[in-house]
């Protein structure tokens, strides 16, 4: 069977959620929505139009594949803008992206089974001969174990699977004698040394010629790998074992999966993004379904389908329950912390999560699949392609798009599950956008920026392996394919493995009996194959009814809310609640929120968060009202932020042994001395007593003429400022009392007044999160005197300090190398060039009893709205361009204030400081990179 839902009469056990009963329950809802003024169901697509689109896909593949063969082969990939091949070592390094290239004609191998799916059997036969003749797997090159497995090993196995199928048919490949399988086995043995770790998790990279340990290998020193990198091996390795009878491959892949399962966070049943391959400790403890984890979940479920081992299904069900409990916030999928799963780890999503609706189809959970897919489609309609990352209010976070196929994959599976012609129209849009915006004379070029339409000189192999395969299958009828696609399962690279492997050369590995599986309610899972004709009885209105409330998540193309207001006035009913009128203290308003599926959550740090789950709304109309309310609330918050926004400030440690190299990002205050208009404030720091600064200081002599350190909480910011000012302090730094908070993970905010006249406060006040504040506190404990500079941006080193010390050139070089690392306020590397700077949020401090500092004189409704995190989609209503321009201007402004200035050639060694703070600094950098 394929992931589309199951072969009729198959005898397998694919899990399906009991929510299939919702289909009948929503019949009346579908009829209501069908009469909506915004509803326009997709008309069935004619056989002729489907054939036309299928032929268009074939022509597009020929354009991409033909140009690769003409201009790039035998290189790994085509550079479509310069019409030449990309050869490792001959082009400027692109970092980890190049680890997929191994001088083994990657694109050709990755395209093998695509040729058969597209009924290009002659070209397939020629391609196999070229692979056998030209490809060398013994190159002295370091490659990614993960990429080599899914692209090359998977490509060889997929090619072998269809080669033996064609040979059995008696028309093609009669000369074939398992040559591709022998190459796959050779490659499998070359990858095995990567598993030589105490945990069984593989090293992330390996040298094809020298392995891991040899000095010539130039690898083997890594300690970390991503969860997907270690957990996306079982299909290819098990298939290799089943094909060849060599059980060692499946055993190693199973051991890696077993270890990841054992290391899951037991209370949340989530896994992190990055893990130490030797100790099993989680390095990055955020969890989602996108980059770094995605295919781990995919392979647990597909391993059960292919191999028939119930333990894989039990693990997947456990993880899936946690995903839907914590990560899924329909239609969004937001990363959370594995130890605190109710706390979001970021406010943006990456493009790789677009595969997840397709996996949910295989799971049988159709409703959230439709919701998330529709949200992604609305983003695509806004930007023509899915940006590499986008925020919860659908602004571009990372603007690149390397022609990823995950959305096309989910579109295909949803069409197979629902039969809704709407998804054919989605596929048609994908084809049109590829031809209009990505097509170039020598192939298809990745988008460097979806906002500007600029290109990048790359055409990754997965574009041919996956994109054209899914698009062609979307429009193809059964007779258009020369074999039964239902007899195969797709790997994460869309390579085809036959299901009959489940009964061939089965591994002696036993079910993992040492794991404790979380008890789940069996009623949530149906253990039989679904028949899609029963589940969706030729009624596309089911999927349409789920999509309809999401039509306006990005653009107000269908102003349903306005129509609802007019209808309400005509009928005499109360109009829907507007964000500007909302009062958190009004019980009637809270009841309306509940009816609209909106939950109000008081966060631990004192902020208030609004989250909407459309499925929890009382009706589809209430769900629409809830989405509109959330959009208005986010827009209101954004408007307030624009009105109140101030740029971040800097706290720079300038005393020995720092000399200005440590620059901390600080939040400003809406009262006191404005550092952007006045000269910076310089002075030594001292802790106030009481530390919270909420009463008259008992150590005025200690803070007289100094910058006072005070802790957040228990009273208003302005009250703290007055108390330290009365004690003679020349400035104040408020340090967050929420342990572990950091400007890397939480948005900066402005400290607001107390609703009274604050003109009496004349000293500058800045706010530091806990992590940044601890750096000053640690320095104060270690050194008698710590001098800081409070300013609107980091300043050059004081010239008189340059003559204080004469360090050696060795130390100077070391300090220059650590300068970027100690500048905690910036992202480094490629992300610094590609990622817009995070705008400063104007959060309302807070309405909970635990923390009574107020924000900007907001009314209760404003306190809720401006502290609401953007967990629900907001209609940008044409604001995207303006916001992007604003981000660009802010980025330029921050670039001018970069703390990475030239400090001369003289510096003081800071090894002792680095030793104390190394763990925190590494954590900051890891969280800042967020590499895909």
N, C-alpha and C positions, 0 to 999 in steps of 0.2 A: 504494500500500500504506500501511497505517498502521503505527505503531510496534509494534503487537502482535506482529509476527513475520513478516509477508510474505504476499502473495497467492499462492495456488497457481498455478504456471505463469507468474509475473510475469517475468521476464527482467532484473530489477534485480540489483544486487550489494550486498546488505546484509551486512556482516561478521559472522561468527559464530565464536566460539572453538571450537577443536578439542575442548574439554572435553565436547562432546555425548556422547562415548564413555563418559563417566562414568555416564550414565543406565543403561546395561546393567550396568556394574560394580557399581552400588549396589543391584541387584535383591535380592541375598541380604540386604543390610543392611536394606532396607525390610521384608522379611519378619520379620526379628528384631525390629525396632522395633514392628511391628504387634502383636506379642504382649506388648509391655511393659505393665506395670500402669498406666503413665501415658498410654498411647497411646489416643486416642479419635478416630478418623478422622471428618472431617466428612461427614455423610450428604448425598447429593445433594439439592439444593433443588428442590422441585416447581415446575412451570411456574406454578401458581396463586400460590405464595408469591412467586416472582420478579415476577409481574405486580403483586401487592399492594404489594411494596416499590417497584417502579417508579412506581406510582400515588402512593405516599407521597412520592416525590421530586418528582413533578409538583406535588402540593399544597404542598410546602415552597417550591418555586420560586415558585408563585403568591403565597404569603404574602410572600416577600421582594420580588419584582418588583412586585406590586400595591401594597404599602405605599410602595415607592420612587416609583412613578408618582403615587400619591395624595398623599403628604405631602412629597416632596422634589423631583420633577421641576419645572423643568429644572435644578435644582442638580446638582452632580457626584455627590454621594453622599448616602445617607440616614443620619440620626442616629436610630437606632431607639429609644433611650431617651426622647428628647424629641419624637419624631415630627415632625421637620422636616428640611429639607435643609441640607447643609453647603456654604456658599458661601465661597470663598477671600476672606479679608479681613474677613469678618463674624464669624468665630469666632476664638477665641484661637489663635495660631500653634502648630502641632505640630512645627515645624522642617522637616526634609527630607521628612517624610511628606506634607506639603502640596504638595510639588512635583509630585505626580501630578495635582493639581486645576488645571484650566485654564479653568473656566467654559464647558465644552463638553459638558455633560450626559454625563459620563464613564460612569456606570453604564449608561445607555441604550445607548451605542455598544458598550460592553464586552459587553453581553448579546445583541447582535443574532443571532449565529449559534447561541447557546444556544437561542433561541426555535425555530429550525428543527430542531435536534437533538431537542428535546422535542416535535416535531410540532405546534407552535403557529404554524402558517403565517399565520393571520389576524392574530394579534398581531404577528408579524414584519412583515407588510406595513404595519400601522399604525405600528409603531416606525420603519420606514424613512421613512415620510412625515413623521413628527415630526422625525427627524434632518435631513432635507432642508429642512424648514420653519423649524426653530428653532435649530439649532446654528450658532454662529459660531466660526470658527477664527482670527479676526483680533483676539483680545483682548490688551490690554496687561497681560500676566501672564507671569511667569517660571516656566517648567515644566521638569521633568526630561526630557532628550532620551530617556533609556532608557524611562521609564514612558510617555511620550507615544507612543513608537514601538510598544511591545508592546501597550499597551491601546487607544489611539485609532487609530493607523495600522493596527495589526493587526485591530482591531475593524471598521474600515471595509472592509478587504480581505476579512476573513472574511464580513462581510455581503454584499459584492459577489459573492464566490464562490458563495454559496448562493442569492443573488437570481437570478443567471444560470442556475443549475441549475434553480430552480423555474420560471423563464420558459421554459426548454427543455422542461419537462414539460407546459407548456401549460395549467396550472390556475391558477397564481398569478403575480403580478408581471408581467403582460403589458404594463403601462404602463412598466416599468422600462427606462431607457436609459443605464445606466452612471453614474448620478448619484453613487452612493457612491464609485465609482472616481475620479471627477473631484474629489470632496472629498479623497480620499486623496492624489491627485496634488498638490493645493493644499497639503496639510499636509506632504507630502514636501519640497516646495520651501521651505517655512518652516523645516524642520529642517536643510536643507543648509548654511546659514552656520555651523552649529556645527562643521563639519569644516574650517574655515579655520584649520588649525594646520600647523606644519611637519612634524609626524609623521603627520598624517592621522587621528589619534585625535580624536573629537569633544569639544568642551566638554561638561561634564556638564549644563549648563542653557542655556536660550535663551529669549528673549522672543518670544512668538508674533507680536507686532506690529512690534517694532523690531529683532529679530535679536540680534546679538552686539555689534557695534562702537559703535553709536550711544550717546550719553550717556543717552538715555531708556531704554536696554535694561536698565540696572541689573544687568548680568551681564557675563561675559566676562573677569573677573579671576581666575577659578579656574585652578589649575595642575594639579590632580590629578583623576583619575577612576578608578572601579573597573574591573577587568578585564571583568566582566560588562556594565557600562554601555557599554563600547566594543566589546565582542565579541558583542553580542546584537542585531544589526541586519540581518544578511545575509538572513534569511528574508523579512522584511517589505520591505526595500529591493529585494531581487532580484525578489520577486513583483510589486512596483510597476513595476519596469522591464519585466518580462515581460508584464504586463497592458497597459502603455501604450506600450511600445516606446522609452521614454526611458531609455537605458542608464546615465545619469549616477548614478542611485541605487545600482544594483548596483556600479558602479565604486568609489564612495566607501566603501561597506560592505566591499568586498573589500580595499581599501587599509588600512582599520583592522585587519582580521583579519590581513593580511600583516604589519603592523607588530608586532602582539602576538606573532605567531609568531616573528619575528626577535628579539624581546626576551626570549624564554623563557630560563631559566637552562640553559645548554647541558649542564652535567654531570648535572643532575637531570631536565631536560626538564619542569620545573614552572614555573608563572607565579605571580606574587605577587597580592595583593589589590588594591593601589592603585598606579597608575603616573602619572608626570608626563607630561602630554600634549604638552609641548614638547621635553623632553630624552629621554624614554623611560626615565628612571631609575625603578627600583622604589622606591616610597615605603614601602609595607608589604610586607615580604618573607616573610610567612607564606603558606602555600598549603594549600588544602583543596578540598572540593567543595560547600561551603555558601555562605553569604552573601558576595557580592562577586566570586565566580568562577563559580558554579553554571552559569548558562545559556551561558557561553562554551563550555564543553565540549559542552553540549547542542546548540548551534547548529553546531559543527563537524561533528558526525555527521549532523544533520538537513539541513544544507546539502548534504552529499554525497547524501543520499537525494533531496532535492528538485531539486538542480541537476545531479547526476551528475558533479561534478568530483572526480577521484580525489585531488587534493592535499588536499582537506578530510578525506578518509578517512585519508590518511597522517598528517596532523597529529593527528587524533583518536586513532589507534592509538598514536602515540608518547606522547601525553599519558596515555592510558589505561594503558599499560604502566607509566608512572611512578606513576600513582595507585595501582595495585594493588601496586606494589613498596614504596611509602613510606607512603601515606596510609591505605590499607586495612589495618585490623587487625581482621578479622572477629570479631564483627559490627559493630565500631566503624569510624568514619571520622574520623580525627583530623588536625588541621592540623599541618603541619611547616614548617620553615624551608627556603626554596628552595635556599640554599647549603649547608645541613647537613640534608639530608632525613631523616637517622636521628634527628634531635632534634625531639621534639614541641614545637609552639609554644603549645599550650594543653591544658588537661585537661577541656574541655567541647566540646559539639557544638551547632550551631544547627539550628533546625527546617527551614531551607530545604534541607538535604541530603536530606530525605525524598523529593525527586524522583529521587535517583540510582538507586535500584533500578529505577525505570521506564526510565531511560536504559540501564541494564545489560541490561534485557530487549531493547531495540532492538539493543544491541550483540550480544546472544546469550549473555551470561555470566550464566546463571540462578542458579547456586548462591550466589554472594555477594549477589545481589539478594534471594533468599529469606532469607538470614541477616540482612541489615541491616533488611529490612522487618519481620521477626519481632521483632527487638530494639525497633524503633520501636513496634510494636503493643503490646509488653509495657509500654512507658512510657505509652502511651495508656490501657491498662487500669488503670494505677496512678493516673493523674491525670485521666482522662476526655478530655483533649485533649493534644496534643503541646506542651509548653512551648517558648517561643521559644528557650531554650537549657537544656541539662541536662548534668550532669557525667558522667564516665565511670562513676561508681557510681550514676548515675540520680537524683541529687538535683536539685531545681529550681535552675537558675542564673538564668535570666530567666523570670518567672512568666507573662508575657502570652501570649495566643494570639489572633491576629487572624483566626481562622477560615481558616487557610491550607489550600489544597487539595492540596499536594504529596503527602501521604500517600495521599489518595484516588486521585490520578493513578497512583501506583505500584501500588496495589491493583488498579486496573483492568487495567494492563498485565500484571501477574503472573497474573491470572485468565485473560486472553486467551492467555497463553503456556502455562499449565499445565492449564487447565480444572479446577483444584482447587476444589470448592465451599467449601473453607475460606475463600477470599477473598470469597465471597458473604456469609459470616457476618461477616467483618471489616467489609464495607460496611454490613451491617445494624447493627452496633455503632456505626458512625459516624453513621448516621441517628438511632438512638435517643439518642445523646449530644447531637447537635445539637438535637433536639426537647426533650430533658429539661433541658439546661443553658444553651443559647444562645438559645432561642426566647423572644421577648418580643412583646407585643401589636402592635408596629409593625415586625416583621421579625425579624432575628437579630442579636444583639449580640455583639461580640468579648469575649473573656474578659480581664479586667484581671489576674486572678490565678487560675490553675488550681487552686491549693490551697484557696482560699476560695470560689471560684465567683462572685466579684464581676465585674460587667460594665463594659465601656467603651462609650461612646456613639459607636460607629463600626460601619459595615458596608461594608467595602471592595468596590469594583467587582469584584475578582477572585473574590469569593465567588460571584457570579452567573455570571461568565464561565467559571469552571472547576469549582467544587465540584459543582454540580448536573449539569453536563455529564458528568463522569466517573462520578458515582453513577448517573445514569440509564443510561448506556451499560453499566455493570457488570451491571445486571439486565435489560437489554433483549435480546431476540432479534432476529435480522436483520429479521424482518418488522415489528418495532415501530418501525423507523427508515425514513423515507420516501426515503432515498437510501443509497448504498453508502458507508459510512464508510471503507472500505478504499481509496477513491480519493483520500483527503486525508491530509495530515500535520498534526499539531498543532504550533502555535507554543508558546513557553513560557507564553503566556497562554491556551493551549488554543483559539486561533482556527484555523480550518480553511483550508488552502491546497491547491488541487488539484494532484495530481502531474503533470498534463499540462503544467504550466508548464515542466517540464524540457526540453521540445522546442519551446518557443515563444519567439521574440524573444531568442535566446540572446546573452548579452553577448560582446563581442569580447575580453574579458579573457582573457589566456592563463594557463596554469598557471605558478605561481611557480617559476621555475627557479633563482632565486638562493639559495633556502633549501637547507640541508643537512639532509636527513632522517636521523634515527637509523636505523641498520640494525636491523630486527626480524626475528625468526625467523618466516618466513611460515607455518610449521606451526602457529603460534598462532592463525591466522585462516583461516576458511573464507569464500570469496568468493561464496557462493551463498545464495539465499533458503532459509530453513528451512521445512519443512512440520511444523507443530506436531503433527499427528496421528502423525507418525513419531517425533518427539522425545519426546512424552509419550503413549504408547500407552494412553490411557484408564486411566492408573495414577497417581492423585493421591498414592499412597504415596511417589513420588519426592520431591515437595516436602515432604511430611510428614516424611520421614526427615531432611531438612535442618533443618526447624524444631524437631524434637523436643528436641535438646540445648539449645535456647535458651528453652524454655518457662519456665524458672525464673530467668531473668536478673534480674528485678526482684523477684518474690515467690516464696517457696518453696511455691507452691501444689501442687507435685508433688514430694515429698521423695524423689527417686530415689536420692540418695546414701545415705539411711538403709536403704532396701531393699537396695542393693548390699552394704552392710556386713553385714546379716543373712544375705544369700545367701552371702557369702564365708565367714562363720563356719560355716554349715551344710555348705558344700562342702569345708571344710578349707583353702581358699586364703587367702592373706594379705589382710587388709582393705586398702582403698585408703589411700594416704598422706594423712595429715591435716596441715594447715598448722602446727599447734602442735608436731608432731613433726619437721618438716623441718629438716635440717641441710645447709647449703650445702657442707660439706666431706665429705659422705657420697657416694661415687660411686654407690651403689645408689639413693639418692634422686634424684640427677641423671639417672640412666637412667630412673627412673619418670616424672620430669618430661617427658623427651623422648617417652616413650610416650604421655603424655597431651596432647602437642602444646604443651607449655609451654616457652618459651625463657627462659634466664637471660642478661641483658645487663648488662655492667659499663659504666656511663656514664663519660664523661670526667671529670665532677666528683666521681667517687668513689662515687656512689650505685649501687645495684643495682636493676634493673627486671625484672619478670616480665611476659611477654606470652604469651597463649595464642592459637593458631590452631587452631580445632576441626578444620579440614580436614586438618591435619597429624597428628592423633591416629591411633594404630594401629587403633582401632575406634570405633564409636559409643559403646560403654560407656566406653572410655577418654576420649573427648571429654567425656562427662558428668562423669566423675571429675575431669577437668581443670578444667571450669567450677566444680564444687563446691570444688575446691582453691583456685582463684583467689578465689572468694567468701569462703571462710574466711580466706584470707590478708589480704584487704582489711578484713574485719571485725576480724581480730586487730590489724592496723595501726591501724584506727580506735579500737579499744579502748585500745591503748597511747597513742595521741595524746590521748585523753580523760584518761587517767591522768596523763600527763606534761605536758599542755598548759599553757603560760603565755601571757598576752597579749603582743603585740609591745611593744617599748620605743621610745623616741624619742631621737634625737640632734639637738639644736637648736643651731644656730650663733648665738651671741648677741653676738658682738663686731662692731665696725665693719667693713664697712658693712651687715651683715646684720641685726643687732638682732632676732634671733629669728624672722625670716621664712622661713628655710630650715630645714625639719624633715624629717629622714630617718628612714625606718622601719628599725628595728634588731631583730635577733633576740636574745633573752635567753640567759643561761647558767643551768645547773642547779647552779651553785656560786657562791660569792662573795656580795657584798652584794645583797640583794633590793630593787630599787628601788621595788617596790610597797608595801613595808613601812617603808622608811626615806626620809629626805629625799634629794632628788636630789643628784647630784655635779656640781660646777661647777669647771671649770679650763681652762687652756690646753693645747693638744695639742702633742705632740712625737713625732717618729719615733724608734723604738728602733733600736739597732745591737747585734747584727745585726737586720735588719728582720723576720726570721721569729721572733725572740724565743725561739729554741729553746736558747739557752745564756746564760750570764751576760752581762749587758749591758756593753758597752765604753764607753757614754756615760751612766753613771748620773746625772751632774750635769745632763744635758740633760732627763731625764725626772723628776727629783726634784720632787715636789709637782705634777706635771702628769699629764695623761691620755695614756698611751702609745699610739701607733699601731703595730700589728704586723700582719704578713701571715700569712694562713692557710697551713698546710702544714708538712710535715716533722717535726712532733711534736704531742703532745697539746695541746688547748686549755688544760687545767689547768697543764701545764708552762709554757706561755707566761705564764699569769697569775702563777705563782709567781716567774718570773724578773723580770718588770717590778715586781712588788710588792717584791721584795728590793732593787730599785734605787731604791725610794722613790716609785714612781708611785701616784697616788691613784685610778686607774681605767685601763681598757684598752679599746681598740676594735680588734677583729680584722677585717681587710679581706680579702675573698675574693681568692684568687689566680687564679680562673677569669675571665679577661678578658672583659668584656662582660656578665657576669651582673648581674641586677637583681631587686629585689623585685617589680617589675611582671610579670616572666615566670617567676620561680621561687618556690616556696613557702618561706616563712621556716621556720627550724628552731631548736631550742635547742642551744647548745653543751653537750656532756655532759662529765662528768669522765673520769678515767682509770682508773676501777674501784677507786681507793683512797679513803681518807678525804680529803675536800677541805675540811674545816672550817678548815684553816689559811689558806685564801684568803679574805680579808676585803674586798677591793676589788671594785667592780662591773665586770663584763665584758659588752660588747655586741658583736654581729656585724653588719657591713655587707657587702652585696654589692658587687661591683666598681664598678658605676656610681655608687652612692651614696658609696662610699668615695673615689672619684676627685674628688668635689666637695670633700671636706675637704682632700684632698691638693693640689688646684689652688688652693684658698684659702690653704693654708699656703705654697705657693710664691710667691703674689702678695702676701701680707701677712705682716709680721713676726710678728704675734701673732694667733692664732685661738683664741677662747674658745668652749667648747661646754658644753652642759648635758645630762647623762645622766639620764633620768627615765623614769617609767612612762607619761607622756603630756606633750605639749607644754605649756609654761607661758606665762602672760601676759608681756608685755615688762616688764622691770625698770623700775619708776617712775623711778629715778635716771637711766636712759638717756634718758628722754623730754626731759630738759633739756639734753642734750649738743648737739643740733643743732636748728636752726630752718629746715627746708626750706620751699621755696615751696609754695603750694597746688597748683601744677601738678605738682610732683614728688610731692606727697602723693597726688594723684589717680592718678598713674602707678603708684605703689607699690601702692595699693589694687587696681588692676587686675591687677597681676602677682602679688599675694599668693597667689591660688588656684593660679596656674601654678607657683609655687615650692614649693608644698606637695606634694612628690612622693609623699606617702603616701596620697593619696586620689584617687578617680575624680571627675570633674566632670560637671556637666550632668545630663541625665535619667538616665543610667546610675547616678549616685550615689543616686538615689531608688529605682530599680527593682531594682538588682542587690544581692544579699546580699553583705556583706563576705566576703572570702576567709578561711576559717578558717586559723589558724596550724598548719602541719604540724609534727610532731615527728619530723623525719628523723634517721635514724641516720647519724652521720658515721663514717668510712666504712670499708669493709673492704679496700679496694685498697691495694697497697704505695705508691702515689703519694701517698696522703693518709691518715695513720694516726690522725687524731683520732677518738676513739671516741664512741659515743652511749650515754648513759643507762644504762651498764652492761648492755647487752643481751647475751644469748647469741647465738651465731652465727645461729640460726634467727630470732631477733628482729631482728637486724640486717637480714636479708633482707626480712622481712615489713614492718617499719615504714618501710623505704626504698623499698618497692615503690610505684611510681606507679600510679594507678588506671586502667590501660589496659584492664582487662577488667571486665565487669559484675560487680557484687556484689549479692547479695540483701540488700535492706534489712530484710526480715522485719518490716515494721511500724514501722521506725525513722524513716520519713520525717518524720512529724509532730514527733517529738522533735528531730530534727536541724534542722528548720526553726525550731523554737522556740529552739534553741541559737543558730542563726545570727542570729535576731532579737535575742536578748539580747546577743550579741556586738556586733551592729551598734549597739545602743543604747549599749553600753559604749564603743565606739569613737567614737560621735557625741559623747559627753561629753568625750572626749579629743581632739576635733578641733583640729588646729593652726590652723585658720582663725578665730582669736579676734580680738577687737577690740583693736587696738594703739594706739588714739588717733588723733590727726590729724597727728602729727609723724613724719617719716621721713627717711631718708637716701637719695638717688638711688642706684640700683644698675644703671644702664645698662651700666657696664663689666663687671659680673658677668654680666648677661644676654647681652652680646655674646660672652663666652667660652663660655657654657654653652648658648646658644640651641639648638644642634643636638641636644644630649642631651635638653634639656627637651621639645622638640617630639617627639622619638622616644618619650619616656616617655608623653606625652599621647596620641599616636597609638595606642600599644599598649594604653593603659588604656581608650580609648573602645570599640574593637572594635565599631564600629557595624554593625548589620544593614542 
